[in-house]
Amino acid sequence: MNKKRSASILFKAISRNFFKIVVYYPKMVYMAFHQHKYTVDEMYAYCLKMIKFAVDAAGLKVQAFGLENIPEKDGFYLCANHQEKYDPLAIWYCFPRQLGVILDDVATHRPFIREVCRLIKSQKLIKHNTHSVVKAYSAITKDLKAGQSFMVFPEGGYEEEPGKLGEFHAGSFKSAQRAHCTILPVAIIDSYKIFDRGFRTTNPIQVHYLKPIAPEEYDGMSTTEIAELVKVRIQAQLDIYQK
């Protein structure tokens, strides 16, 4: 989706829901900057409410498949391909458990995303700052061991060619490897097509939760091998739906 179309969609969504935004968003901002007044569950619940409102306001449709594959307990590492900026919202929209996010520091300074990252457990990565990245992955490892789950997009950006995955960065899997936790591959399908005929939604975003990869399955592998294992699983699912 080009920037001009994306901006137009955002403008129309705000115009149609102006009065609700005036009521809901200020509370979201207040909660984000007064976290000491709320519990983790309260902040997550309100943030999820706002995420669902944003998805619905933009006229997006989300279809979830394989929800039974989501682990019911312990921290796990959700790894998904990336096709559009709405992908994280699509995952949260239908996710039954609390789920944190790992993302580029640049994104955390944008309105709405900034508040989401304050209300939901998040770790930001400052690219080209090795010390910051090492510190962040150390914190992620600790949280995974404590039972917190995270979503990450190992490609580090949108796919350049729809349907074909970019490189899955091996460093993205260091925390999962060290925490020895379950990895949940997720295939995002057709999110780049959601407005391919103008400004009305023509295709739903498909979120496919694939069979989890238990620690025993990647035990002894390098992070490069783990990255390739996850990539192959996701690509196989993309191939089924994008023939």
C-alpha positions in Angstrom: 0.0 0.0 0.0 1.5 3.4 -1.0 1.8 6.2 1.5 -0.8 8.4 -0.2 -3.4 5.7 0.0 -2.5 4.8 3.5 -2.8 8.5 4.6 -6.2 8.7 2.9 -7.5 5.6 4.6 -6.3 7.0 8.0 -8.0 10.4 7.3 -11.3 8.7 6.4 -11.2 6.4 9.4 -10.6 9.4 11.7 -13.4 11.4 10.0 -16.0 8.7 10.4 -15.1 8.1 14.0 -14.1 11.5 15.2 -16.3 11.7 18.3 -15.3 8.3 19.5 -11.7 9.1 19.0 -12.1 12.3 21.0 -13.4 10.2 23.9 -11.3 7.0 23.7 -7.8 8.2 22.6 -7.2 10.8 25.4 -7.9 8.1 28.0 -5.4 5.8 26.2 -2.8 8.5 26.4 -3.5 9.2 30.0 -3.2 5.5 30.9 0.0 5.2 29.0 1.7 8.0 30.9 0.2 7.1 34.3 0.9 3.4 34.4 1.3 3.4 38.2 -2.5 3.9 38.5 -3.5 0.8 36.6 -2.8 -3.0 36.7 -1.1 -4.8 33.8 -4.5 -6.5 33.0 -6.3 -3.1 33.0 -3.8 -1.5 30.6 -3.8 -4.5 28.3 -7.6 -4.8 28.2 -8.0 -1.1 27.3 -5.2 -1.2 24.7 -6.8 -4.2 23.1 -10.1 -2.4 23.0 -8.4 0.5 21.2 -6.6 -1.9 18.8 -9.9 -3.5 17.9 -11.5 -0.1 17.5 -8.7 1.0 15.1 -9.0 -2.2 13.0 -12.8 -1.8 12.7 -12.6 1.9 12.1 -10.2 1.4 9.2 -12.7 -1.1 7.7 -10.3 -4.0 8.0 -11.3 -7.6 8.1 -9.3 -10.3 10.0 -9.7 -14.0 9.6 -7.8 -16.2 12.1 -6.9 -19.9 11.5 -5.2 -22.4 13.7 -6.1 -20.8 17.1 -5.8 -24.2 18.6 -2.1 -24.1 17.9 -1.5 -21.2 20.4 0.2 -22.5 23.5 -2.1 -22.2 26.6 0.6 -21.6 29.1 4.3 -20.4 29.5 6.0 -17.8 27.5 6.5 -18.4 23.8 8.0 -16.6 20.8 5.6 -15.7 18.0 7.4 -15.2 14.7 5.5 -13.8 11.7 6.2 -12.6 8.2 5.5 -8.9 7.5 3.4 -7.6 4.6 1.8 -4.4 5.9 1.8 -2.0 8.8 -1.5 -3.4 10.1 0.0 -6.9 10.6 0.7 -6.5 14.4 -2.9 -5.2 14.9 -4.3 -8.1 13.0 -2.5 -10.6 15.3 -3.6 -8.8 18.5 -7.2 -8.5 17.1 -7.9 -12.2 17.5 -5.3 -13.3 20.0 -6.7 -15.0 23.1 -3.6 -14.4 25.4 -1.6 -11.4 26.5 1.2 -10.8 23.9 4.0 -8.4 24.0 5.9 -7.0 20.9 9.4 -6.5 19.8 9.8 -3.6 17.3 12.1 -0.9 15.9 12.6 2.1 18.1 11.5 4.4 15.3 8.0 3.1 15.3 7.6 3.6 19.1 7.5 7.4 18.7 4.5 7.5 16.4 1.1 8.4 17.9 -1.1 5.4 18.9 1.9 3.0 18.5 3.6 5.0 21.2 0.7 4.4 23.6 0.3 0.7 22.6 4.0 0.1 23.5 3.5 1.7 26.9 0.3 -0.2 27.7 1.4 -3.6 26.3 4.7 -5.2 27.2 7.2 -4.2 24.6 10.9 -4.1 23.8 12.3 -1.6 21.3 15.4 -2.2 19.3 17.6 0.7 18.3 19.2 -0.4 15.1 22.9 0.2 14.7 23.3 0.4 18.4 24.8 -3.0 19.4 24.7 -2.3 23.2 21.0 -1.4 23.1 20.1 -4.5 21.0 22.1 -6.8 23.3 20.4 -5.3 26.4 17.0 -5.6 24.8 17.4 -9.3 23.9 18.7 -10.0 27.4 15.5 -8.5 28.9 13.4 -10.4 26.4 15.1 -13.7 27.4 14.4 -12.9 31.1 10.7 -12.1 30.3 10.2 -15.3 28.2 11.5 -17.4 31.1 9.1 -15.6 33.4 6.1 -16.5 31.2 5.8 -13.4 29.0 5.1 -14.0 25.3 6.3 -11.8 22.5 5.6 -11.3 18.8 8.4 -10.4 16.4 8.8 -9.9 12.7 12.2 -11.5 11.8 12.4 -9.9 8.4 12.6 -6.5 10.0 10.4 -4.8 7.4 7.7 -5.4 4.8 8.2 -8.0 2.1 9.6 -6.5 -1.0 7.8 -9.1 -3.2 4.4 -10.2 -2.0 4.2 -13.9 -1.2 8.0 -14.3 -1.0 9.8 -13.9 2.3 12.9 -11.8 2.9 15.8 -12.8 5.1 14.9 -13.9 8.6 17.5 -12.3 10.7 19.2 -14.9 12.9 19.7 -12.5 15.8 15.9 -12.3 16.2 16.0 -15.8 17.6 18.7 -15.4 20.2 16.2 -14.8 23.1 14.0 -17.8 22.1 17.1 -20.0 21.9 18.4 -18.8 25.3 15.0 -19.1 27.0 14.5 -22.5 25.5 10.9 -21.6 24.8 8.3 -22.7 22.2 8.3 -20.8 18.9 5.0 -20.2 17.2 5.3 -19.5 13.4 2.6 -17.3 12.0 1.8 -16.7 8.3 0.2 -13.4 7.4 -1.5 -13.7 4.1 -3.0 -11.0 1.8 -2.6 -8.0 4.1 -0.9 -6.2 1.2 -4.1 -6.6 -0.8 -6.6 -5.2 1.8 -7.2 -2.0 -0.3 -6.1 -3.1 -3.7 -9.3 -1.7 -5.4 -9.4 1.7 -3.8 -10.3 2.6 -0.3 -12.8 -0.1 0.5 -11.6 -3.4 2.0 -11.6 -6.1 -0.7 -9.6 -8.8 1.0 -9.4 -9.9 4.6 -6.1 -10.2 6.4 -5.5 -13.9 7.0 -3.6 -14.9 10.2 -2.5 -18.5 10.2 -1.2 -19.8 13.5 1.0 -22.8 12.5 2.1 -25.8 14.5 4.3 -24.7 17.4 8.0 -25.6 17.3 9.0 -27.2 20.7 12.4 -26.4 22.2 13.4 -30.1 21.7 12.9 -29.6 17.9 15.5 -26.9 17.5 17.8 -28.0 20.4 21.4 -27.9 19.2 20.6 -25.7 16.2 22.3 -22.3 15.6 20.1 -19.2 15.4 20.7 -19.2 11.7 19.3 -22.7 11.4 16.4 -21.8 13.7 15.6 -18.8 11.5 15.6 -21.0 8.4 13.4 -23.6 10.0 10.7 -21.0 10.9 11.0 -19.3 7.5 10.5 -22.7 5.7 7.3 -23.4 7.7 5.8 -20.0 7.0 6.8 -20.1 3.3 5.1 -23.5 2.9 1.8 -22.0 4.2 2.1 -19.0 1.9 2.7 -21.3 -1.0 -0.6 -23.1 -0.3 -2.7 -20.0 -0.4 -0.9 -18.0 -3.0 -0.6 -20.4 -5.9 
